Amino acid sequence: MVTVYALSSDDLRLRQGTPALMFEHEIRTMTIVSAQLTFTYGR
């Protein structure tokens, strides 16, 4: 599953090494809309 976000800003004020919880908070704060895509892969 892949989640795609449309954000209200292009600057999330995050740096390398930022804890995952802070990253998630910034994404959720800036989210306008999101979509989840589910793919099936087989050979």
Rosetta blueprint (number, residue, H / E / L):
1 M L
2 V E
3 T E
4 V E
5 Y E
6 A E
7 L E
8 S L
9 S L
10 D L
11 D L
12 L L
13 R L
14 L L
15 R L
16 Q L
17 G L
18 T L
19 P L
20 A H
21 L H
22 M H
23 F H
24 E H
25 H H
26 E H
27 I H
28 R H
29 T H
30 M H
31 T E
32 I E
33 V E
34 S E
35 A E
36 Q E
37 L E
38 T L
39 F L
40 T L
41 Y L
42 G L
43 R L
